[in-house]
């Protein structure tokens, strides 16, 4: 999982599988991901950074009346942030360009409530410039969180005038920093019953993103490209459909968290889930939480329960008031990176003899062979005949192995199909035993195993909604 996306610092440079160009290939089942969603799936885990005036006040939701002179990081170094992300296998950085307090980390053309009114770099600094440059230099993608809720701007609550303002601010932030991989629209609004009420013009905002950054994925509670997972605790649902009836969901929706977590089995749109979670109790850095940074073991658990369940992980590492990733976070991220290197050092699957219970017998049978799941090529996959909704992939090892992790991926360019599966292993006594089971697989399912002296592994697809199409099995 770590460092497999070599230095692809822009979404458009990430290779994606071609859609069903193989003769005799199964027809797509249900909605399929767009090219930009495919690239987003390939990013797997990213760093989230909350940074702004709140970093200097210790408040989670700034009131919007903070004096910009508060913002004065003395040692800001975006290369340090980017290297910390890389060490932990995170493939990009999404930063709070503007949080709810309205303070902009770049010299916005439409408000003075920004770095240009701060003493940092004599008002000539631009965090987004430094970070986007650092990301490119380190081979990471770059994304922005831009809060629609703005507690500073006097137009907030005015309807069209604020929507115009926000749209021009978006244009500003999306036009000057190269390719942006993800635009994060937070649905939160804490104005309360007597507060200002703003009806957002999301179609307009989406239009700005599509025009300025056609390869960027848009996140919100209801997409259009990525959905919120429904919790901020760091886990996805074991049953996870990357499908939703998108028209029923919108930013700020409440009471649908279960649907957001599980997806909708019969949803008409491809809308995968992202898991956002902070390495600290709060989203912003404060010294009082320095001893509450999540351990490498907790980060590993979060990774298995998010990325391992077919979500992307957006792990928040709040930068401190010096403008650096704090030592506590650095240590935890580095050790987590080491754990990943050790865990994923050897994939036994490509060395195994692979066979399948049945293979698609079209004019082009070798195109759908079982061995496709270990060829490292995301374009190829094992498939059965259209009428065959189950099947087994078997891996035989010449000498016994002790598998700790299994990773399975569907060829999602043909939609999400599998509805039930289990894993069996065979030890020295020759008996196959069930060791794990699940419902959905989707873009990826990664499970822990505890096998010793195993000479065979089976991936058994018990139920699939259309013939199974499996593109990868790795056994570590
Ligand atoms: C929430 C916000 O209100 C928090 O402050 C934080 O930014 C989190 C990621 O999203 O909705």
Boltz pocket constraint, residues with backbone or C-beta under 6 A from the ligand:
constraints:
  - pocket:
      binder: B
      contacts: [[A, 60], [A, 186], [A, 187], [A, 188], [A, 276], [A, 283]]
      max_distance: 6.0
